[in-house]
């Protein structure tokens, strides 16, 4: 017999060795408003079919947890792929990054004909039928060479290339009925768990919508994101220019000694976009209502400060005179900072910025006055005046950078026609393979873990612990204004994860196994193993990457 400690109840129960988590769930009495779909075993995420052979701590999870959502959404992607292949055996389907609260899916039927609304309806109907049949997802652990032979025979070169470069001896793939596919982590026990979803035609492909993270009985609300989608398409075009569509392609290129070329082209494409933005601003400066203020925002670790510096260089090349400051310098004193329900400071709250004071200074600058601007001392938590002054001459532009820069309430007394809004994001367009999307926030979380550790601000454990608060604040205070931007800029990097791996692995390894944060550290470590490591020696000093990995 083995002894299991359930963190949901704070109690112990004994089970036979080899009992699955699925069989343990009914034996523990705790509130289960939604289906239990995964668990953490000794702080490592596992599927419910995981068999336990030793004494363990177990925490059961539903969709409201980050780990649970990932398990559900991966399973939903497999459901979609199976339904599509059942109806269109020669089809290829590519699941891209989440957009408009769902997954955008490219779909080629394989017969040369265009995708129709009727085709999408047929796939949806087939998905519903599979859910009704409650077919089990089955896991198969095999040698990598066997999996490569299988997926080569099935006509999945994306999976073949990924597995050829992953460096593993054994891997697991899954089957749903007679359909085999590869997913890099656990799935739900059976298709009957996938009760809430929607599939609809979307921009020449399909949109697979998922449950709301807080209310899993309902779909996440749909929000059209045309500008975000355009940036996503542009990034895909850049990938095609470089001949890359998934991680296997990147790994293969790096193993062939092409990493330097990838870095140089990626840097050139980003610089080209910054030049285009600067030229657009220059045009707007020549209109009847010329631009006077450039507002630059984005979520944490998106590269706002680096973008501000690089844009300033290109604006100077256009004959303009950029003058900049950060909204962070207008933080209220720490004693006046809003607090979270748990009593900790809410540094991402809009009221953390003294926006009345900031707007007063901006209005004075626009009227031609010289203004002494504050500088925030992050050590003492006090706003200081150290003699720094700003003024706007003819041809000058005021650049304001910060997470609240696009909030309309920040400069509501300044006419909109003199503002040019820029949103910086990290839109990870590349996937592990055609059916495995990379979570959109992993890019920024790894950046922040590495930066926080390198500058001595926070340990990896502390950064991971605070990440849910950061994400909640972004959803509330930053992302609602993304589509209001005049321009969206993508700061993600095709070889970024390969470079970050060399820095992040040692840092993530410092997270103790006996703390809740180990679950996320372990997941990120397993994820980074898919990337062939690349040295950072070829990363330019001006690169977005340098603000995170150091000079």
FIBADO-301882 format. One record per residue (C-alpha): x, z, y. Coordinates in steps of 0.05 Angstrom, whole numbers, always signed. Example, Ala and Ser with C-alpha at 12.3 -4.5 7.8 and 13.67 -1.06 7.14 Angstrom:
BEGIN
<atom c1="+246" c3="+156" c2="-90"/>
<atom c1="+273" c3="+143" c2="-21"/>
This chain:
BEGIN
<atom c1="+0" c3="+0" c2="+0"/>
<atom c1="+21" c3="-12" c2="+72"/>
<atom c1="+2" c3="+26" c2="+135"/>
<atom c1="-25" c3="-12" c2="+196"/>
<atom c1="-30" c3="+18" c2="+265"/>
<atom c1="-85" c3="-16" c2="+306"/>
<atom c1="-71" c3="-14" c2="+380"/>
<atom c1="-143" c3="-32" c2="+396"/>
<atom c1="-167" c3="+34" c2="+365"/>
<atom c1="-105" c3="+77" c2="+364"/>
<atom c1="-117" c3="+90" c2="+290"/>
<atom c1="-82" c3="+77" c2="+223"/>
<atom c1="-110" c3="+45" c2="+160"/>
<atom c1="-79" c3="+28" c2="+93"/>
<atom c1="-83" c3="-42" c2="+62"/>
<atom c1="-55" c3="-78" c2="+1"/>
<atom c1="+10" c3="-115" c2="+13"/>
<atom c1="-4" c3="-187" c2="+32"/>
<atom c1="-71" c3="-173" c2="+66"/>
<atom c1="-86" c3="-223" c2="+121"/>
<atom c1="-100" c3="-203" c2="+192"/>
<atom c1="-167" c3="-238" c2="+184"/>
<atom c1="-187" c3="-190" c2="+129"/>
<atom c1="-163" c3="-130" c2="+170"/>
<atom c1="-206" c3="-145" c2="+231"/>
<atom c1="-273" c3="-118" c2="+203"/>
<atom c1="-240" c3="-54" c2="+180"/>
<atom c1="-225" c3="-31" c2="+251"/>
<atom c1="-283" c3="-9" c2="+294"/>
<atom c1="-274" c3="-29" c2="+367"/>
<atom c1="-313" c3="-69" c2="+418"/>
<atom c1="-311" c3="-143" c2="+400"/>
<atom c1="-354" c3="-181" c2="+451"/>
<atom c1="-319" c3="-246" c2="+432"/>
<atom c1="-288" c3="-273" c2="+368"/>
<atom c1="-221" c3="-245" c2="+350"/>
<atom c1="-177" c3="-307" c2="+345"/>
<atom c1="-105" c3="-282" c2="+341"/>
<atom c1="-63" c3="-220" c2="+341"/>
<atom c1="+4" c3="-190" c2="+361"/>
<atom c1="+43" c3="-161" c2="+303"/>
<atom c1="+100" c3="-117" c2="+327"/>
<atom c1="+92" c3="-153" c2="+394"/>
<atom c1="+98" c3="-223" c2="+365"/>
<atom c1="+38" c3="-270" c2="+368"/>
<atom c1="+10" c3="-290" c2="+300"/>
<atom c1="-50" c3="-328" c2="+273"/>
<atom c1="-104" c3="-290" c2="+235"/>
<atom c1="-82" c3="-320" c2="+169"/>
<atom c1="-15" c3="-284" c2="+175"/>
<atom c1="-2" c3="-240" c2="+114"/>
<atom c1="+27" c3="-171" c2="+125"/>
<atom c1="+76" c3="-143" c2="+74"/>
<atom c1="+105" c3="-83" c2="+113"/>
<atom c1="+80" c3="-27" c2="+158"/>
<atom c1="+64" c3="-58" c2="+225"/>
<atom c1="+32" c3="-47" c2="+293"/>
<atom c1="-24" c3="-97" c2="+305"/>
<atom c1="-64" c3="-114" c2="+367"/>
<atom c1="-124" c3="-161" c2="+357"/>
<atom c1="-137" c3="-211" c2="+413"/>
<atom c1="-196" c3="-254" c2="+436"/>
<atom c1="-197" c3="-314" c2="+483"/>
<atom c1="-189" c3="-270" c2="+546"/>
<atom c1="-116" c3="-257" c2="+528"/>
<atom c1="-63" c3="-309" c2="+545"/>
<atom c1="-41" c3="-313" c2="+473"/>
<atom c1="-112" c3="-321" c2="+448"/>
<atom c1="-126" c3="-377" c2="+497"/>
<atom c1="-64" c3="-415" c2="+474"/>
<atom c1="-86" c3="-409" c2="+401"/>
<atom c1="-156" c3="-433" c2="+417"/>
<atom c1="-134" c3="-492" c2="+461"/>
<atom c1="-82" c3="-516" c2="+410"/>
<atom c1="-136" c3="-515" c2="+356"/>
<atom c1="-184" c3="-552" c2="+402"/>
<atom c1="-132" c3="-606" c2="+413"/>
<atom c1="-124" c3="-614" c2="+337"/>
<atom c1="-200" c3="-619" c2="+331"/>
<atom c1="-201" c3="-675" c2="+382"/>
<atom c1="-144" c3="-712" c2="+349"/>
<atom c1="-176" c3="-708" c2="+280"/>
<atom c1="-243" c3="-733" c2="+306"/>
<atom c1="-211" c3="-791" c2="+342"/>
<atom c1="-170" c3="-811" c2="+280"/>
<atom c1="-232" c3="-806" c2="+235"/>
<atom c1="-268" c3="-856" c2="+279"/>
<atom c1="-209" c3="-900" c2="+301"/>
<atom c1="-156" c3="-897" c2="+246"/>
<atom c1="-106" c3="-939" c2="+286"/>
<atom c1="-115" c3="-901" c2="+351"/>
<atom c1="-63" c3="-863" c2="+390"/>
<atom c1="-82" c3="-804" c2="+432"/>
<atom c1="-37" c3="-769" c2="+483"/>
<atom c1="-57" c3="-701" c2="+510"/>
<atom c1="-28" c3="-689" c2="+578"/>
<atom c1="-24" c3="-629" c2="+624"/>
<atom c1="-85" c3="-588" c2="+642"/>
<atom c1="-122" c3="-617" c2="+702"/>
<atom c1="-190" c3="-602" c2="+733"/>
<atom c1="-196" c3="-542" c2="+686"/>
<atom c1="-186" c3="-584" c2="+624"/>
<atom c1="-137" c3="-629" c2="+587"/>
<atom c1="-131" c3="-702" c2="+607"/>
<atom c1="-125" c3="-746" c2="+546"/>
<atom c1="-100" c3="-818" c2="+544"/>
<atom c1="-133" c3="-856" c2="+487"/>
<atom c1="-115" c3="-924" c2="+457"/>
<atom c1="-163" c3="-945" c2="+403"/>
<atom c1="-111" c3="-989" c2="+371"/>
<atom c1="-153" c3="-1053" c2="+369"/>
<atom c1="-138" c3="-1077" c2="+439"/>
<atom c1="-207" c3="-1060" c2="+467"/>
<atom c1="-220" c3="-1014" c2="+526"/>
<atom c1="-245" c3="-943" c2="+517"/>
<atom c1="-320" c3="-939" c2="+532"/>
<atom c1="-367" c3="-882" c2="+548"/>
<atom c1="-398" c3="-894" c2="+480"/>
<atom c1="-331" c3="-885" c2="+446"/>
<atom c1="-322" c3="-818" c2="+480"/>
<atom c1="-393" c3="-797" c2="+460"/>
<atom c1="-377" c3="-816" c2="+388"/>
<atom c1="-314" c3="-774" c2="+387"/>
<atom c1="-352" c3="-716" c2="+416"/>
<atom c1="-406" c3="-722" c2="+363"/>
<atom c1="-353" c3="-724" c2="+308"/>
<atom c1="-320" c3="-661" c2="+337"/>
<atom c1="-387" c3="-625" c2="+336"/>
<atom c1="-396" c3="-645" c2="+263"/>
<atom c1="-327" c3="-618" c2="+244"/>
<atom c1="-343" c3="-552" c2="+279"/>
<atom c1="-409" c3="-547" c2="+242"/>
<atom c1="-373" c3="-557" c2="+175"/>
<atom c1="-326" c3="-498" c2="+192"/>
<atom c1="-266" c3="-533" c2="+159"/>
<atom c1="-205" c3="-487" c2="+151"/>
<atom c1="-140" c3="-502" c2="+187"/>
<atom c1="-85" c3="-498" c2="+135"/>
<atom c1="-11" c3="-483" c2="+148"/>
<atom c1="+44" c3="-516" c2="+107"/>
<atom c1="+116" c3="-493" c2="+112"/>
<atom c1="+165" c3="-546" c2="+90"/>
<atom c1="+237" c3="-569" c2="+102"/>
<atom c1="+245" c3="-608" c2="+166"/>
<atom c1="+267" c3="-669" c2="+127"/>
<atom c1="+202" c3="-669" c2="+88"/>
<atom c1="+161" c3="-663" c2="+152"/>
<atom c1="+200" c3="-720" c2="+183"/>
<atom c1="+185" c3="-765" c2="+124"/>
<atom c1="+111" c3="-746" c2="+127"/>
<atom c1="+102" c3="-760" c2="+201"/>
<atom c1="+143" c3="-824" c2="+198"/>
<atom c1="+96" c3="-848" c2="+143"/>
<atom c1="+36" c3="-828" c2="+186"/>
<atom c1="+63" c3="-868" c2="+245"/>
<atom c1="+79" c3="-811" c2="+292"/>
<atom c1="+148" c3="-828" c2="+321"/>
<atom c1="+140" c3="-775" c2="+376"/>
<atom c1="+138" c3="-720" c2="+323"/>
<atom c1="+194" c3="-751" c2="+283"/>
<atom c1="+240" c3="-752" c2="+344"/>
<atom c1="+222" c3="-680" c2="+362"/>
<atom c1="+235" c3="-654" c2="+292"/>
<atom c1="+300" c3="-694" c2="+285"/>
<atom c1="+328" c3="-659" c2="+347"/>
<atom c1="+298" c3="-589" c2="+338"/>
<atom c1="+356" c3="-562" c2="+297"/>
<atom c1="+311" c3="-523" c2="+248"/>
<atom c1="+315" c3="-521" c2="+172"/>
<atom c1="+241" c3="-507" c2="+158"/>
<atom c1="+180" c3="-519" c2="+201"/>
<atom c1="+105" c3="-511" c2="+193"/>
<atom c1="+53" c3="-565" c2="+202"/>
<atom c1="-22" c3="-560" c2="+196"/>
<atom c1="-79" c3="-598" c2="+163"/>
<atom c1="-152" c3="-600" c2="+181"/>
<atom c1="-187" c3="-633" c2="+123"/>
<atom c1="-146" c3="-694" c2="+105"/>
<atom c1="-113" c3="-699" c2="+174"/>
<atom c1="-42" c3="-673" c2="+184"/>
<atom c1="-12" c3="-655" c2="+251"/>
<atom c1="+45" c3="-613" c2="+280"/>
<atom c1="+33" c3="-554" c2="+327"/>
<atom c1="+87" c3="-508" c2="+349"/>
<atom c1="+48" c3="-443" c2="+341"/>
<atom c1="-13" c3="-412" c2="+308"/>
<atom c1="-83" c3="-441" c2="+304"/>
<atom c1="-151" c3="-408" c2="+293"/>
<atom c1="-172" c3="-398" c2="+220"/>
<atom c1="-224" c3="-453" c2="+219"/>
<atom c1="-260" c3="-505" c2="+261"/>
<atom c1="-322" c3="-461" c2="+266"/>
<atom c1="-286" c3="-417" c2="+316"/>
<atom c1="-286" c3="-474" c2="+367"/>
<atom c1="-356" c3="-464" c2="+395"/>
<atom c1="-346" c3="-475" c2="+470"/>
<atom c1="-316" c3="-541" c2="+497"/>
<atom c1="-337" c3="-607" c2="+528"/>
<atom c1="-310" c3="-678" c2="+523"/>
<atom c1="-326" c3="-731" c2="+575"/>
<atom c1="-299" c3="-797" c2="+602"/>
<atom c1="-248" c3="-787" c2="+657"/>
<atom c1="-206" c3="-836" c2="+697"/>
<atom c1="-196" c3="-886" c2="+641"/>
<atom c1="-185" c3="-832" c2="+589"/>
<atom c1="-220" c3="-768" c2="+568"/>
<atom c1="-225" c3="-697" c2="+596"/>
<atom c1="-226" c3="-641" c2="+544"/>
<atom c1="-255" c3="-580" c2="+578"/>
<atom c1="-243" c3="-509" c2="+553"/>
<atom c1="-277" c3="-441" c2="+560"/>
<atom c1="-271" c3="-398" c2="+622"/>
<atom c1="-215" c3="-348" c2="+614"/>
<atom c1="-258" c3="-290" c2="+637"/>
<atom c1="-324" c3="-311" c2="+606"/>
<atom c1="-308" c3="-349" c2="+542"/>
<atom c1="-381" c3="-361" c2="+526"/>
<atom c1="-382" c3="-412" c2="+584"/>
<atom c1="-340" c3="-472" c2="+604"/>
<atom c1="-288" c3="-463" c2="+657"/>
<atom c1="-317" c3="-491" c2="+722"/>
<atom c1="-300" c3="-563" c2="+736"/>
<atom c1="-261" c3="-578" c2="+800"/>
<atom c1="-244" c3="-649" c2="+817"/>
<atom c1="-170" c3="-656" c2="+835"/>
<atom c1="-157" c3="-728" c2="+856"/>
<atom c1="-92" c3="-714" c2="+894"/>
<atom c1="-64" c3="-673" c2="+837"/>
<atom c1="-82" c3="-728" c2="+788"/>
<atom c1="-48" c3="-780" c2="+831"/>
<atom c1="+17" c3="-739" c2="+831"/>
<atom c1="+10" c3="-731" c2="+756"/>
<atom c1="+5" c3="-807" c2="+748"/>
<atom c1="+64" c3="-818" c2="+794"/>
<atom c1="+105" c3="-769" c2="+752"/>
<atom c1="+86" c3="-807" c2="+689"/>
<atom c1="+109" c3="-871" c2="+722"/>
<atom c1="+176" c3="-838" c2="+737"/>
<atom c1="+182" c3="-818" c2="+664"/>
<atom c1="+169" c3="-890" c2="+643"/>
<atom c1="+223" c3="-914" c2="+691"/>
<atom c1="+271" c3="-868" c2="+654"/>
<atom c1="+245" c3="-888" c2="+586"/>
<atom c1="+221" c3="-817" c2="+568"/>
<atom c1="+153" c3="-793" c2="+546"/>
<atom c1="+166" c3="-729" c2="+507"/>
<atom c1="+218" c3="-676" c2="+491"/>
<atom c1="+245" c3="-715" c2="+432"/>
<atom c1="+262" c3="-772" c2="+479"/>
<atom c1="+299" c3="-724" c2="+526"/>
<atom c1="+336" c3="-691" c2="+469"/>
<atom c1="+356" c3="-758" c2="+440"/>
<atom c1="+382" c3="-782" c2="+508"/>
<atom c1="+422" c3="-717" c2="+518"/>
<atom c1="+452" c3="-722" c2="+448"/>
<atom c1="+475" c3="-793" c2="+465"/>
<atom c1="+511" c3="-767" c2="+527"/>
<atom c1="+459" c3="-790" c2="+577"/>
<atom c1="+443" c3="-722" c2="+608"/>
<atom c1="+483" c3="-737" c2="+671"/>
<atom c1="+445" c3="-802" c2="+681"/>
<atom c1="+378" c3="-766" c2="+672"/>
<atom c1="+398" c3="-714" c2="+724"/>
<atom c1="+422" c3="-766" c2="+774"/>
<atom c1="+359" c3="-808" c2="+768"/>
<atom c1="+313" c3="-747" c2="+772"/>
<atom c1="+349" c3="-724" c2="+835"/>
<atom c1="+345" c3="-793" c2="+865"/>
<atom c1="+270" c3="-799" c2="+851"/>
<atom c1="+257" c3="-731" c2="+883"/>
<atom c1="+299" c3="-749" c2="+944"/>
<atom c1="+263" c3="-815" c2="+950"/>
<atom c1="+196" c3="-778" c2="+952"/>
<atom c1="+222" c3="-730" c2="+1006"/>
<atom c1="+245" c3="-790" c2="+1047"/>
<atom c1="+176" c3="-821" c2="+1041"/>
<atom c1="+144" c3="-756" c2="+1065"/>
<atom c1="+192" c3="-752" c2="+1124"/>
<atom c1="+175" c3="-824" c2="+1143"/>
<atom c1="+101" c3="-809" c2="+1138"/>
<atom c1="+110" c3="-750" c2="+1185"/>
<atom c1="+150" c3="-794" c2="+1233"/>
<atom c1="+91" c3="-843" c2="+1235"/>
<atom c1="+43" c3="-786" c2="+1248"/>
<atom c1="+87" c3="-764" c2="+1306"/>
<atom c1="+77" c3="-831" c2="+1339"/>
<atom c1="+0" c3="-828" c2="+1340"/>
<atom c1="-46" c3="-808" c2="+1397"/>
<atom c1="-50" c3="-738" c2="+1368"/>
<atom c1="+21" c3="-727" c2="+1343"/>
<atom c1="+38" c3="-678" c2="+1288"/>
<atom c1="+71" c3="-615" c2="+1315"/>
<atom c1="+69" c3="-568" c2="+1255"/>
<atom c1="+89" c3="-580" c2="+1182"/>
<atom c1="+58" c3="-529" c2="+1135"/>
<atom c1="+93" c3="-522" c2="+1068"/>
<atom c1="+64" c3="-480" c2="+1011"/>
<atom c1="+63" c3="-475" c2="+936"/>
<atom c1="+61" c3="-422" c2="+881"/>
<atom c1="+119" c3="-377" c2="+866"/>
<atom c1="+183" c3="-411" c2="+842"/>
<atom c1="+158" c3="-480" c2="+861"/>
<atom c1="+218" c3="-491" c2="+907"/>
<atom c1="+187" c3="-484" c2="+976"/>
<atom c1="+250" c3="-460" c2="+1012"/>
<atom c1="+293" c3="-515" c2="+981"/>
<atom c1="+241" c3="-567" c2="+998"/>
<atom c1="+238" c3="-543" c2="+1070"/>
<atom c1="+314" c3="-550" c2="+1077"/>
<atom c1="+316" c3="-619" c2="+1045"/>
<atom c1="+257" c3="-644" c2="+1086"/>
<atom c1="+291" c3="-618" c2="+1149"/>
<atom c1="+352" c3="-662" c2="+1134"/>
<atom c1="+308" c3="-724" c2="+1125"/>
<atom c1="+268" c3="-709" c2="+1189"/>
<atom c1="+334" c3="-705" c2="+1227"/>
<atom c1="+351" c3="-773" c2="+1198"/>
<atom c1="+286" c3="-798" c2="+1228"/>
<atom c1="+308" c3="-774" c2="+1296"/>
<atom c1="+264" c3="-712" c2="+1296"/>
<atom c1="+283" c3="-640" c2="+1310"/>
<atom c1="+257" c3="-592" c2="+1256"/>
<atom c1="+252" c3="-518" c2="+1272"/>
<atom c1="+230" c3="-472" c2="+1216"/>
<atom c1="+211" c3="-402" c2="+1196"/>
<atom c1="+178" c3="-369" c2="+1136"/>
<atom c1="+112" c3="-332" c2="+1136"/>
<atom c1="+149" c3="-278" c2="+1097"/>
<atom c1="+182" c3="-256" c2="+1163"/>
<atom c1="+113" c3="-238" c2="+1188"/>
<atom c1="+98" c3="-190" c2="+1131"/>
<atom c1="+67" c3="-125" c2="+1152"/>
<atom c1="+111" c3="-64" c2="+1143"/>
<atom c1="+111" c3="-42" c2="+1070"/>
<atom c1="+71" c3="+21" c2="+1086"/>
<atom c1="+14" c3="-24" c2="+1111"/>
<atom c1="+16" c3="-72" c2="+1051"/>
<atom c1="-49" c3="-79" c2="+1012"/>
<atom c1="-49" c3="-48" c2="+943"/>
<atom c1="-75" c3="-70" c2="+876"/>
<atom c1="-126" c3="-29" c2="+837"/>
<atom c1="-69" c3="+4" c2="+798"/>
<atom c1="-37" c3="+28" c2="+863"/>
<atom c1="+21" c3="-22" c2="+865"/>
<atom c1="+33" c3="-64" c2="+926"/>
<atom c1="-4" c3="-131" c2="+928"/>
<atom c1="+51" c3="-173" c2="+959"/>
<atom c1="+12" c3="-238" c2="+948"/>
<atom c1="-50" c3="-216" c2="+987"/>
<atom c1="-65" c3="-257" c2="+1050"/>
<atom c1="-68" c3="-192" c2="+1089"/>
<atom c1="+5" c3="-179" c2="+1072"/>
<atom c1="+20" c3="-229" c2="+1128"/>
<atom c1="+6" c3="-207" c2="+1200"/>
<atom c1="-29" c3="-273" c2="+1212"/>
<atom c1="-54" c3="-255" c2="+1281"/>
<atom c1="+17" c3="-241" c2="+1305"/>
<atom c1="+42" c3="-305" c2="+1271"/>
<atom c1="-12" c3="-348" c2="+1303"/>
<atom c1="+2" c3="-318" c2="+1371"/>
<atom c1="+75" c3="-337" c2="+1366"/>
<atom c1="+57" c3="-408" c2="+1342"/>
<atom c1="+10" c3="-418" c2="+1401"/>
<atom c1="+64" c3="-396" c2="+1449"/>
<atom c1="+114" c3="-443" c2="+1417"/>
<atom c1="+66" c3="-501" c2="+1422"/>
<atom c1="+55" c3="-485" c2="+1496"/>
<atom c1="+130" c3="-492" c2="+1509"/>
<atom c1="+151" c3="-419" c2="+1510"/>
<atom c1="+213" c3="-390" c2="+1478"/>
<atom c1="+193" c3="-338" c2="+1425"/>
<atom c1="+232" c3="-282" c2="+1394"/>
<atom c1="+211" c3="-285" c2="+1321"/>
<atom c1="+216" c3="-227" c2="+1272"/>
<atom c1="+259" c3="-223" c2="+1209"/>
<atom c1="+233" c3="-182" c2="+1151"/>
<atom c1="+281" c3="-133" c2="+1119"/>
<atom c1="+261" c3="-134" c2="+1045"/>
<atom c1="+307" c3="-74" c2="+1030"/>
<atom c1="+275" c3="-27" c2="+1081"/>
<atom c1="+206" c3="-60" c2="+1081"/>
<atom c1="+207" c3="-63" c2="+1157"/>
<atom c1="+196" c3="-122" c2="+1203"/>
<atom c1="+255" c3="-126" c2="+1251"/>
<atom c1="+272" c3="-163" c2="+1315"/>
<atom c1="+345" c3="-182" c2="+1314"/>
<atom c1="+347" c3="-230" c2="+1373"/>
<atom c1="+327" c3="-293" c2="+1335"/>
<atom c1="+291" c3="-341" c2="+1382"/>
<atom c1="+256" c3="-407" c2="+1373"/>
<atom c1="+231" c3="-460" c2="+1420"/>
<atom c1="+203" c3="-530" c2="+1413"/>
<atom c1="+234" c3="-585" c2="+1454"/>
<atom c1="+212" c3="-657" c2="+1459"/>
<atom c1="+215" c3="-687" c2="+1389"/>
<atom c1="+214" c3="-618" c2="+1356"/>
<atom c1="+172" c3="-602" c2="+1296"/>
<atom c1="+154" c3="-532" c2="+1273"/>
<atom c1="+161" c3="-523" c2="+1197"/>
<atom c1="+125" c3="-462" c2="+1169"/>
<atom c1="+138" c3="-445" c2="+1096"/>
<atom c1="+103" c3="-393" c2="+1054"/>
<atom c1="+51" c3="-381" c2="+1000"/>
<atom c1="-5" c3="-375" c2="+1052"/>
<atom c1="+16" c3="-433" c2="+1096"/>
<atom c1="-44" c3="-476" c2="+1077"/>
<atom c1="-95" c3="-420" c2="+1084"/>
<atom c1="-142" c3="-445" c2="+1140"/>
<atom c1="-146" c3="-374" c2="+1168"/>
<atom c1="-71" c3="-372" c2="+1182"/>
<atom c1="-75" c3="-420" c2="+1242"/>
<atom c1="-149" c3="-427" c2="+1255"/>
<atom c1="-139" c3="-433" c2="+1330"/>
<atom c1="-90" c3="-491" c2="+1323"/>
<atom c1="-123" c3="-561" c2="+1321"/>
<atom c1="-121" c3="-592" c2="+1251"/>
<atom c1="-97" c3="-659" c2="+1278"/>
<atom c1="-29" c3="-630" c2="+1297"/>
<atom c1="-18" c3="-603" c2="+1227"/>
<atom c1="+14" c3="-638" c2="+1167"/>
<atom c1="+3" c3="-600" c2="+1102"/>
<atom c1="+49" c3="-604" c2="+1041"/>
<atom c1="+36" c3="-571" c2="+974"/>
<atom c1="+95" c3="-561" c2="+926"/>
<atom c1="+80" c3="-554" c2="+852"/>
<atom c1="+115" c3="-560" c2="+786"/>
<atom c1="+73" c3="-610" c2="+748"/>
<atom c1="+105" c3="-612" c2="+679"/>
<atom c1="+87" c3="-683" c2="+657"/>
<atom c1="+130" c3="-684" c2="+595"/>
<atom c1="+103" c3="-656" c2="+529"/>
<atom c1="+135" c3="-632" c2="+465"/>
<atom c1="+101" c3="-691" c2="+431"/>
<atom c1="+37" c3="-730" c2="+441"/>
<atom c1="-8" c3="-672" c2="+419"/>
<atom c1="+31" c3="-611" c2="+445"/>
<atom c1="+26" c3="-599" c2="+520"/>
<atom c1="+75" c3="-552" c2="+554"/>
<atom c1="+38" c3="-496" c2="+589"/>
<atom c1="+39" c3="-512" c2="+663"/>
<atom c1="+65" c3="-445" c2="+687"/>
<atom c1="+123" c3="-439" c2="+637"/>
<atom c1="+168" c3="-480" c2="+683"/>
<atom c1="+159" c3="-431" c2="+740"/>
<atom c1="+160" c3="-368" c2="+697"/>
<atom c1="+228" c3="-388" c2="+668"/>
<atom c1="+254" c3="-405" c2="+737"/>
<atom c1="+232" c3="-337" c2="+763"/>
<atom c1="+260" c3="-298" c2="+704"/>
<atom c1="+328" c3="-330" c2="+713"/>
<atom c1="+329" c3="-323" c2="+789"/>
<atom c1="+304" c3="-251" c2="+789"/>
<atom c1="+357" c3="-231" c2="+739"/>
<atom c1="+414" c3="-268" c2="+773"/>
<atom c1="+401" c3="-238" c2="+841"/>
<atom c1="+391" c3="-168" c2="+811"/>
<atom c1="+319" c3="-163" c2="+835"/>
<atom c1="+283" c3="-152" c2="+769"/>
<atom c1="+297" c3="-152" c2="+695"/>
<atom c1="+265" c3="-203" c2="+650"/>
<atom c1="+217" c3="-149" c2="+625"/>
<atom c1="+196" c3="-132" c2="+696"/>
<atom c1="+185" c3="-205" c2="+715"/>
<atom c1="+143" c3="-218" c2="+653"/>
<atom c1="+103" c3="-154" c2="+664"/>
<atom c1="+85" c3="-175" c2="+735"/>
<atom c1="+71" c3="-248" c2="+719"/>
<atom c1="-4" c3="-238" c2="+705"/>
<atom c1="-13" c3="-208" c2="+774"/>
<atom c1="+26" c3="-266" c2="+805"/>
<atom c1="-18" c3="-317" c2="+769"/>
<atom c1="-83" c3="-282" c2="+790"/>
<atom c1="-60" c3="-282" c2="+862"/>
<atom c1="-42" c3="-356" c2="+859"/>
<atom c1="-112" c3="-373" c2="+833"/>
<atom c1="-143" c3="-333" c2="+890"/>
<atom c1="-97" c3="-347" c2="+949"/>
<atom c1="-58" c3="-411" c2="+937"/>
<atom c1="-89" c3="-462" c2="+890"/>
<atom c1="-157" c3="-466" c2="+926"/>
<atom c1="-121" c3="-503" c2="+983"/>
<atom c1="-81" c3="-551" c2="+940"/>
<atom c1="-127" c3="-610" c2="+949"/>
<atom c1="-128" c3="-598" c2="+1025"/>
<atom c1="-56" c3="-620" c2="+1030"/>
<atom c1="-36" c3="-686" c2="+1062"/>
<atom c1="+19" c3="-693" c2="+1010"/>
<atom c1="+33" c3="-662" c2="+942"/>
<atom c1="+105" c3="-658" c2="+918"/>
<atom c1="+126" c3="-646" c2="+846"/>
<atom c1="+189" c3="-605" c2="+840"/>
<atom c1="+192" c3="-606" c2="+764"/>
<atom c1="+252" c3="-635" c2="+729"/>
<atom c1="+255" c3="-676" c2="+665"/>
<atom c1="+316" c3="-640" c2="+639"/>
<atom c1="+298" c3="-573" c2="+671"/>
<atom c1="+282" c3="-536" c2="+607"/>
<atom c1="+346" c3="-561" c2="+575"/>
<atom c1="+386" c3="-533" c2="+633"/>
<atom c1="+346" c3="-468" c2="+637"/>
<atom c1="+357" c3="-456" c2="+563"/>
<atom c1="+431" c3="-441" c2="+574"/>
<atom c1="+412" c3="-389" c2="+626"/>
<atom c1="+347" c3="-360" c2="+600"/>
<atom c1="+364" c3="-345" c2="+527"/>
<atom c1="+412" c3="-288" c2="+541"/>
<atom c1="+366" c3="-260" c2="+594"/>
<atom c1="+304" c3="-262" c2="+550"/>
<atom c1="+343" c3="-229" c2="+494"/>
<atom c1="+349" c3="-166" c2="+537"/>
<atom c1="+274" c3="-152" c2="+530"/>
<atom c1="+265" c3="-95" c2="+479"/>
<atom c1="+224" c3="-110" c2="+417"/>
<atom c1="+183" c3="-46" c2="+426"/>
<atom c1="+151" c3="-65" c2="+492"/>
<atom c1="+90" c3="-109" c2="+506"/>
<atom c1="+131" c3="-159" c2="+545"/>
<atom c1="+170" c3="-177" c2="+482"/>
<atom c1="+113" c3="-221" c2="+459"/>
<atom c1="+122" c3="-268" c2="+518"/>
<atom c1="+198" c3="-264" c2="+515"/>
<atom c1="+195" c3="-283" c2="+441"/>
<atom c1="+147" c3="-341" c2="+454"/>
<atom c1="+192" c3="-369" c2="+509"/>
<atom c1="+254" c3="-363" c2="+466"/>
<atom c1="+220" c3="-401" c2="+409"/>
<atom c1="+196" c3="-453" c2="+459"/>
<atom c1="+266" c3="-464" c2="+489"/>
<atom c1="+294" c3="-478" c2="+419"/>
<atom c1="+260" c3="-546" c2="+422"/>
<atom c1="+308" c3="-568" c2="+477"/>
<atom c1="+379" c3="-591" c2="+467"/>
<atom c1="+418" c3="-547" c2="+517"/>
<atom c1="+448" c3="-583" c2="+577"/>
<atom c1="+503" c3="-555" c2="+622"/>
<atom c1="+486" c3="-544" c2="+695"/>
<atom c1="+553" c3="-571" c2="+720"/>
<atom c1="+522" c3="-637" c2="+739"/>
<atom c1="+465" c3="-605" c2="+779"/>
<atom c1="+478" c3="-619" c2="+854"/>
<atom c1="+484" c3="-561" c2="+901"/>
<atom c1="+423" c3="-586" c2="+940"/>
<atom c1="+380" c3="-590" c2="+877"/>
<atom c1="+316" c3="-550" c2="+869"/>
<atom c1="+347" c3="-522" c2="+807"/>
<atom c1="+404" c3="-489" c2="+845"/>
<atom c1="+358" c3="-438" c2="+879"/>
<atom c1="+342" c3="-411" c2="+810"/>
<atom c1="+404" c3="-418" c2="+768"/>
<atom c1="+453" c3="-404" c2="+825"/>
<atom c1="+511" c3="-444" c2="+854"/>
